[in-house]
Amino acid sequence: MALDRSGLAQFLRRRRQLLQPEDVGLPRGERRRTGGLRREEIASLCHMSTDYYTRLEQQRATQPSEQMIASIAQGFHLSLDERDHLFRLAGRNPPSRGPGSAHISPGLLRILDRLNDTPAEIVTELGQTLKQTPLGVALTGNLTSFTGPARSIGYRWFTDPGARELYRSEDHPFLTRLWVSHLRQVSTLRGPRSEAAQLVNRLFDSNREFRDTWNRHEVGLRAFEVKHFVHPQVGALELNCQTLLDGNQPHMLLVYTATPGSESYEKLQLLSVLGV
Protein backbone atom coordinates (compact mmCIF):
# COMPACT_ATOMS: atom_id res chain seq x y z
CA MET A 1 0.00 0.00 0.00
CA ALA A 2 1.25 3.47 -0.90
CA LEU A 3 1.58 6.34 1.56
CA ASP A 4 -1.08 9.00 0.84
CA ARG A 5 0.71 12.05 2.25
CA SER A 6 -2.01 14.50 1.28
CA GLY A 7 -4.85 12.35 2.60
CA LEU A 8 -2.97 11.61 5.82
CA ALA A 9 -2.18 15.29 6.42
CA GLN A 10 -5.78 16.36 5.82
CA PHE A 11 -7.15 13.61 8.07
CA LEU A 12 -4.79 14.53 10.93
CA ARG A 13 -5.49 18.25 10.67
CA ARG A 14 -9.24 17.74 10.63
CA ARG A 15 -9.22 15.31 13.54
CA ARG A 16 -7.00 17.63 15.58
CA GLN A 17 -9.32 20.57 14.94
CA LEU A 18 -12.33 18.55 16.08
CA LEU A 19 -10.77 17.36 19.33
CA GLN A 20 -11.33 19.53 22.39
CA PRO A 21 -8.99 19.50 25.41
CA GLU A 22 -11.66 18.01 27.66
CA ASP A 23 -12.10 15.14 25.15
CA VAL A 24 -8.62 13.87 25.97
CA GLY A 25 -8.35 14.83 29.64
CA LEU A 26 -6.52 18.14 29.15
CA PRO A 27 -7.45 21.44 30.86
CA ARG A 28 -8.90 24.03 28.52
CA GLY A 29 -7.19 27.01 30.08
CA GLU A 30 -8.27 30.64 29.87
CA ARG A 31 -6.02 31.71 26.98
CA ARG A 32 -7.25 29.21 24.41
CA ARG A 33 -8.85 31.22 21.61
CA THR A 34 -9.28 28.63 18.89
CA GLY A 35 -11.07 25.30 18.87
CA GLY A 36 -9.25 22.00 18.68
CA LEU A 37 -5.91 20.92 20.05
CA ARG A 38 -2.54 22.51 19.45
CA ARG A 39 0.08 20.52 17.57
CA GLU A 40 2.28 20.20 20.62
CA GLU A 41 -0.66 18.85 22.63
CA ILE A 42 -1.58 16.13 20.15
CA ALA A 43 2.09 15.27 19.62
CA SER A 44 2.44 14.69 23.37
CA LEU A 45 -0.67 12.48 23.40
CA CYS A 46 0.77 10.46 20.51
CA HIS A 47 4.20 10.16 22.19
CA MET A 48 6.11 11.84 19.38
CA SER A 49 8.00 15.07 18.84
CA THR A 50 6.10 18.17 17.81
CA ASP A 51 8.50 18.56 14.89
CA TYR A 52 7.71 15.12 13.47
CA TYR A 53 3.97 15.59 13.92
CA THR A 54 4.16 18.98 12.20
CA ARG A 55 5.94 17.39 9.26
CA LEU A 56 3.14 14.81 8.99
CA GLU A 57 0.56 17.58 8.73
CA GLN A 58 2.71 19.41 6.21
CA GLN A 59 3.26 16.30 4.03
CA ARG A 60 7.03 16.38 4.66
CA ALA A 61 7.48 13.34 6.93
CA THR A 62 8.77 9.90 6.04
CA GLN A 63 6.34 7.00 6.21
CA PRO A 64 5.49 6.37 9.88
CA SER A 65 6.02 2.90 11.33
CA GLU A 66 3.14 0.67 12.36
CA GLN A 67 3.95 1.37 16.02
CA MET A 68 3.84 5.10 15.38
CA ILE A 69 0.50 4.87 13.54
CA ALA A 70 -0.99 2.85 16.41
CA SER A 71 0.24 5.51 18.84
CA ILE A 72 -1.34 8.25 16.71
CA ALA A 73 -4.64 6.37 16.54
CA GLN A 74 -4.69 6.02 20.33
CA GLY A 75 -3.65 9.62 20.92
CA PHE A 76 -6.47 10.85 18.69
CA HIS A 77 -8.99 8.58 20.44
CA LEU A 78 -9.97 7.01 17.10
CA SER A 79 -12.57 4.29 16.69
CA LEU A 80 -11.53 1.00 15.10
CA ASP A 81 -12.88 2.09 11.70
CA GLU A 82 -11.00 5.39 11.96
CA ARG A 83 -7.86 3.58 13.08
CA ASP A 84 -8.00 1.26 10.06
CA HIS A 85 -8.52 4.26 7.76
CA LEU A 86 -5.47 5.95 9.29
CA PHE A 87 -3.32 2.87 8.69
CA ARG A 88 -4.35 2.73 5.03
CA LEU A 89 -3.63 6.43 4.52
CA ALA A 90 -0.18 5.79 5.97
CA GLY A 91 0.38 2.93 3.55
CA ARG A 92 0.11 0.14 6.09
CA ASN A 93 -2.22 -2.80 6.59
CA PRO A 94 -4.50 -2.33 9.62
CA PRO A 95 -3.85 -4.62 12.62
CA SER A 96 -6.17 -7.44 13.56
CA ARG A 97 -9.37 -6.62 15.39
CA GLY A 98 -9.29 -9.86 17.34
CA PRO A 99 -8.93 -10.40 21.07
CA GLY A 100 -5.23 -9.53 20.89
CA SER A 101 -5.92 -5.97 19.75
CA ALA A 102 -4.28 -3.30 21.90
CA HIS A 103 -6.40 -0.45 20.53
CA ILE A 104 -8.56 1.05 23.27
CA SER A 105 -12.03 2.30 22.35
CA PRO A 106 -12.62 6.08 22.55
CA GLY A 107 -15.37 5.65 25.14
CA LEU A 108 -13.17 3.71 27.55
CA LEU A 109 -10.35 6.23 27.05
CA ARG A 110 -12.65 9.17 27.79
CA ILE A 111 -13.64 7.59 31.09
CA LEU A 112 -10.03 6.87 32.01
CA ASP A 113 -9.02 10.45 31.15
CA ARG A 114 -11.44 11.71 33.80
CA LEU A 115 -10.00 9.55 36.58
CA ASN A 116 -6.75 11.40 37.25
CA ASP A 117 -7.40 11.38 41.01
CA THR A 118 -8.13 7.64 41.08
CA PRO A 119 -6.02 4.52 40.51
CA ALA A 120 -7.33 2.92 37.33
CA GLU A 121 -6.09 0.85 34.40
CA ILE A 122 -7.34 -0.66 31.15
CA VAL A 123 -6.40 -4.31 30.73
CA THR A 124 -6.90 -7.08 28.19
CA GLU A 125 -8.43 -10.47 28.90
CA LEU A 126 -4.88 -11.75 29.55
CA GLY A 127 -4.19 -9.14 32.21
CA GLN A 128 -2.03 -6.99 29.93
CA THR A 129 -2.17 -3.38 31.08
CA LEU A 130 -2.70 -1.03 28.12
CA LYS A 131 -3.03 2.30 29.93
CA GLN A 132 -3.00 3.62 33.51
CA THR A 133 -3.92 6.80 35.30
CA PRO A 134 -1.05 8.62 37.06
CA LEU A 135 -2.30 7.39 40.45
CA GLY A 136 -2.59 3.90 38.98
CA VAL A 137 1.12 4.03 38.13
CA ALA A 138 1.86 5.28 41.64
CA LEU A 139 -0.05 2.33 43.09
CA THR A 140 1.23 -0.59 41.02
CA GLY A 141 4.17 0.81 39.03
CA ASN A 142 4.27 1.28 35.27
CA LEU A 143 2.70 -1.96 34.09
CA THR A 144 2.68 -0.85 30.44
CA SER A 145 6.47 -1.11 30.24
CA PHE A 146 6.58 -4.91 30.06
CA THR A 147 7.14 -6.65 26.73
CA GLY A 148 6.57 -10.13 25.34
CA PRO A 149 4.87 -12.74 27.54
CA ALA A 150 5.69 -10.65 30.63
CA ARG A 151 3.00 -8.15 29.58
CA SER A 152 0.50 -10.55 31.19
CA ILE A 153 0.21 -10.43 34.98
CA GLY A 154 -0.79 -14.10 34.83
CA TYR A 155 2.58 -14.90 33.28
CA ARG A 156 4.58 -12.59 35.56
CA TRP A 157 2.94 -14.15 38.60
CA PHE A 158 4.86 -17.37 37.96
CA THR A 159 8.08 -15.95 36.49
CA ASP A 160 8.77 -12.67 38.30
CA PRO A 161 8.91 -12.73 42.13
CA GLY A 162 8.37 -8.97 42.14
CA ALA A 163 4.85 -9.45 40.75
CA ARG A 164 3.72 -10.95 44.06
CA GLU A 165 5.25 -8.35 46.35
CA LEU A 166 2.37 -5.94 45.74
CA TYR A 167 -0.18 -8.36 47.24
CA ARG A 168 -0.38 -9.60 50.83
CA SER A 169 1.12 -13.05 51.27
CA GLU A 170 -2.05 -14.74 52.58
CA ASP A 171 -3.76 -14.00 49.25
CA HIS A 172 -1.03 -15.61 47.13
CA PRO A 173 -2.44 -19.18 47.08
CA PHE A 174 -5.85 -18.02 45.87
CA LEU A 175 -4.35 -15.61 43.31
CA THR A 176 -2.26 -18.48 41.94
CA ARG A 177 -5.41 -20.55 41.42
CA LEU A 178 -7.25 -17.52 40.04
CA TRP A 179 -4.72 -16.79 37.29
CA VAL A 180 -4.44 -20.44 36.26
CA SER A 181 -8.23 -20.73 36.14
CA HIS A 182 -8.45 -17.59 34.01
CA LEU A 183 -5.74 -18.70 31.60
CA ARG A 184 -7.52 -22.05 31.21
CA GLN A 185 -10.79 -20.33 30.29
CA VAL A 186 -9.25 -17.85 27.85
CA SER A 187 -7.05 -20.45 26.14
CA THR A 188 -10.05 -22.75 25.70
CA LEU A 189 -12.14 -19.87 24.35
CA ARG A 190 -9.49 -18.62 21.90
CA GLY A 191 -8.13 -21.97 20.77
CA PRO A 192 -4.79 -23.82 20.66
CA ARG A 193 -3.08 -21.23 18.43
CA SER A 194 -4.01 -18.24 20.56
CA GLU A 195 -1.71 -16.06 22.62
CA ALA A 196 -3.34 -17.45 25.74
CA ALA A 197 -2.49 -21.02 24.71
CA GLN A 198 1.11 -19.99 24.05
CA LEU A 199 1.37 -18.56 27.57
CA VAL A 200 -0.05 -21.79 29.01
CA ASN A 201 2.46 -23.91 27.08
CA ARG A 202 5.38 -21.75 28.21
CA LEU A 203 4.36 -21.91 31.87
CA PHE A 204 3.43 -25.58 31.82
CA ASP A 205 6.85 -26.54 30.47
CA SER A 206 8.87 -24.33 32.81
CA ASN A 207 7.03 -23.85 36.10
CA ARG A 208 6.11 -26.62 38.49
CA GLU A 209 3.73 -24.52 40.57
CA PHE A 210 1.77 -23.61 37.45
CA ARG A 211 1.77 -27.22 36.28
CA ASP A 212 0.48 -28.55 39.61
CA THR A 213 -2.24 -25.89 39.76
CA TRP A 214 -3.20 -26.45 36.12
CA ASN A 215 -3.75 -30.14 36.81
CA ARG A 216 -6.49 -29.23 39.32
CA HIS A 217 -8.68 -28.24 36.32
CA GLU A 218 -10.35 -25.36 38.16
CA VAL A 219 -12.48 -22.93 36.16
CA GLY A 220 -14.82 -20.09 37.02
CA LEU A 221 -12.87 -18.57 39.90
CA ARG A 222 -13.67 -14.88 40.42
CA ALA A 223 -11.42 -12.17 41.81
CA PHE A 224 -12.32 -10.66 45.17
CA GLU A 225 -14.04 -7.28 44.94
CA VAL A 226 -11.78 -6.04 47.74
CA LYS A 227 -8.08 -6.21 46.94
CA HIS A 228 -5.32 -6.01 49.52
CA PHE A 229 -2.16 -4.29 48.30
CA VAL A 230 1.17 -3.89 50.08
CA HIS A 231 2.68 -0.68 48.76
CA PRO A 232 6.41 -0.04 49.34
CA GLN A 233 5.79 3.56 50.47
CA VAL A 234 2.40 3.71 52.18
CA GLY A 235 2.03 0.11 53.34
CA ALA A 236 -1.17 -1.97 53.43
CA LEU A 237 -4.10 -0.79 51.30
CA GLU A 238 -7.62 -2.22 51.17
CA LEU A 239 -9.23 -1.14 47.90
CA ASN A 240 -12.50 -1.96 46.17
CA CYS A 241 -12.08 -2.89 42.51
CA GLN A 242 -14.91 -2.02 40.12
CA THR A 243 -14.81 -3.36 36.57
CA LEU A 244 -16.27 -1.82 33.41
CA LEU A 245 -16.35 -4.07 30.34
CA ASP A 246 -15.91 -2.83 26.78
CA GLY A 247 -18.86 -3.96 24.66
CA ASN A 248 -16.83 -4.35 21.46
CA GLN A 249 -13.44 -5.66 22.60
CA PRO A 250 -12.25 -7.91 25.45
CA HIS A 251 -10.90 -4.95 27.41
CA MET A 252 -11.74 -3.99 30.98
CA LEU A 253 -11.44 -0.76 32.91
CA LEU A 254 -10.43 -1.47 36.52
CA VAL A 255 -11.03 1.31 39.03
CA TYR A 256 -9.65 1.11 42.59
CA THR A 257 -11.30 3.10 45.38
CA ALA A 258 -11.10 3.23 49.15
CA THR A 259 -13.92 3.80 51.63
CA PRO A 260 -13.99 7.54 52.48
CA GLY A 261 -12.59 8.21 55.93
CA SER A 262 -10.77 4.86 56.12
CA GLU A 263 -7.05 4.44 56.67
CA SER A 264 -6.68 3.25 53.08
CA TYR A 265 -8.45 6.39 51.87
CA GLU A 266 -5.94 8.56 53.71
CA LYS A 267 -3.06 6.53 52.30
CA LEU A 268 -4.38 7.02 48.75
CA GLN A 269 -4.42 10.75 49.36
CA LEU A 270 -0.82 10.53 50.50
CA LEU A 271 0.09 8.43 47.48
CA SER A 272 -1.39 11.04 45.16
CA VAL A 273 1.03 13.56 46.68
CA LEU A 274 4.04 11.25 46.59
CA GLY A 275 3.37 10.31 42.97
CA VAL A 276 5.30 7.65 41.10
Secondary structure, DSSP 8 states (H G I E B T S, - for coil): ----HHHHHHHHHHHHHH--GGGGT----SS--SSS--HHHHHHHTTS-HHHHHHHHTT-S----HHHHHHHHHHTT--HHHHHHHHHHTT------STT-----HHHHHHHHT-TTS-EEEEETT-BEEEE-HHHHHHH--GGG--GGGGBHHHHHHH-GGGTTTB-GGGHHHHHHHHHHHHHHHHHHH-TTSHHHHHHHHHHHH-HHHHHHHTT--------SEEEEEETTTEEEEEEEEEEE-SSSSEEEEEEE--TTSHHHHHHHHHHHH--
